[in-house]
Amino acid sequence: MSNTVVKHSELREALKRCPESAIEAAVAFQETKDPALVPPIVLGILERFVEPDVRPVIREGDDSTRLMDDLGIDSLLMVEIVILVEETLHISIENEELRNIRTLGDLKLYLDAKTRGLPPPESKNVLNFEQIAATLPQQPPFLFLQEARINGEYAEGSYHISGDEAFLEGHFKGNPVFPASLMIEALGQLAVLFLLKSGSVAQDGPEVDPASVYFVGGDGIRCHRVCRPHDTLQMKVRLKKVHEPLAQFEGSIFSNGSRVARAEEISLTFAVRAAGEEAGLRLR
Amino acid sequence: MLRRVVVTGLGFATCLGRDASTVLGALRELRHGIVLHEPFEDPSVPVKLAAPVPGFRTDSPDAEDWTFPENLSFRLDQLRALSPNALYATYALRQAIEAAGLDAEAVSNPRTGLFTASAGSAMLTHHHIDRMKRVGPSRCSPLGIVASIAGTLNFNLVPALGIQGASAGFISACASSGHALGYAFDEIALGRQDRMLVVGAEDFTPETILPFASMRVLTPSRDPHTASRPFDRGRDGFVGTGGSVAMVLEEESAARARGAEIHAAFKGWGQSTDGTHMAIAHPEGAGLARAMRTALVAAAVEPYQVDYVNAHATSTPMGDASECRALKTVFGAGGERPAVSSTKALTGHALSLSSIMEAAFSVLAIRHRFIPGAAHLVDPDPEAEGLFLPRESLDKAPQVVVSNSSGFGGANVVTVFARHG
């Protein structure tokens, strides 16, 4: 029996509960090292480890699918998945790198880079509070975004209501409720961040001028429940349409797993500037 | 003043059956669970018999390969954390909880605890350590430890049931689940808990059973119908078994208040240590005799009041003789009481599981008014002379039953149960 056949049978044994398509892809990958085979392999491995009821979610292959919240993959299960992925693709994944992988899209991008022998994609799409504050024109105490992730067509962000916000003293007296208007503001800020960071307006070309972005309209806005101190707003905006000078988003807010608010449309106006113009703007 | 403790639920995953009524039938009619065990066919294995649990197969180190009864189901992350003994224990404990009529809230609250006994999983320990040595620690299952080490029962059962009261595992070899029962009794008697779930379990794998072949304490017999014969002159070693038995203990008034059916009263327990050898029992059974006396005093029962002793006797030459001496020391030789039998004639020896399994058999005997006979006994050992060893089960309702257990390290645990009311 040839060495290749032994390797193939070991691989098949390791992947025995994965979908056949993933096993075939893994066998082919062993020969060709074709990075295009990585997504079917990885999705197949994921499918093997999740509960049957969420398998269709993986098959849909939406890059925004969250590994933990949508697929129920906890940290220990993730380790099992990583081990099998490592074994199949002959790579090693560092714990540090694992922390930045939260969605199917993250996982695909990361493994694509790995199998091509490229450095893992920088987690530039994950922004902490300092990075957000350095990007947005909005600043504390009027910045309602503490953490954000930009991904292709959408952005996610969160804001934890500390209870120390000055406006809660008056909204309302003895009954602190996070204002609905500020929830929409927070969604708008996330949309601004997306515009400034995603590159979906103009890749490698002119940039969105941060000083040019303003709110122009909202539509289909509904609030479903109130949020109070110690709730965390989990926000998501998705780009629907962009054509200078207008960008349209839809957005939603969840807290503790239940829907808080929804905006069918948030429109922003913006202007672009040529790359490198920034220094000049600052001087003015 | 100690509070009274009663038994309100039993659960079984044993070679005699997977439910109380099947087990009861086997005990009454002395039907054993021993078979010629296919994995022992290899000529290098000097042992051919074992007593598997019907409906379960856990030969593979991969839990996803196991078969088990359909009324058990696990999420994948739960399944991959299980040891075979935790699988059996889940089955037995759920059955005991259901039999006791407890809902989820009655199990998951600060006044209900869980004590367990298992030796961990030798098969999975070997599997995971072997893999670690071959491929390095980074490529090993993160749940390997949870599934393998002694403690696996607590790790798995506590979250599955939402246990909030006391939880601990007990390790004293073949006396382990007796210690779990005894200390669970104390938790309730001392007012620390109102209800205790107690479960003993043991893998049924070559890795658990065959190391005893190295000690030459397993029977080489090929005849399942006579192989395990405690107290018989021709006994030549024990038969290995595994599985799980669970018991629900409650404070008497709490059990009454919720209208629970009370199977028996748990009167008390005692323990002692031989202090002599790492594996061989004290030749005169001095330790076991002390444990019996301590237990009887704790239970406020005189030796003459005991109707039945479920002996530890495993069918090994030395162990059984030592227990005969201990029994004669405590109960005297001669007379009609107590009846003595070792139900290991039917089950073989279940190691960590044995003590609670036999305590549960004792509870069945009390509740269903019979005394299990000494199966397979043909020619009693001379040391057994003066002991009442009925060859058939007796249609006699025992009022007080004593269950003996002894383990490596000279640990002896004796539990005392009685008819309630």
Chai-1 contact restraints between the chains, C-beta under 6 A:
chainA,res_idxA,chainB,res_idxB,connection_type,confidence,min_distance_angstrom,max_distance_angstrom,comment,restraint_id
A,L76,B,P142,contact,1.0,0.0,6.0,A-B,restraint_1
A,L77,B,D77,contact,1.0,0.0,6.0,A-B,restraint_2
A,V79,B,P142,contact,1.0,0.0,6.0,A-B,restraint_3
A,I83,B,R139,contact,1.0,0.0,6.0,A-B,restraint_4
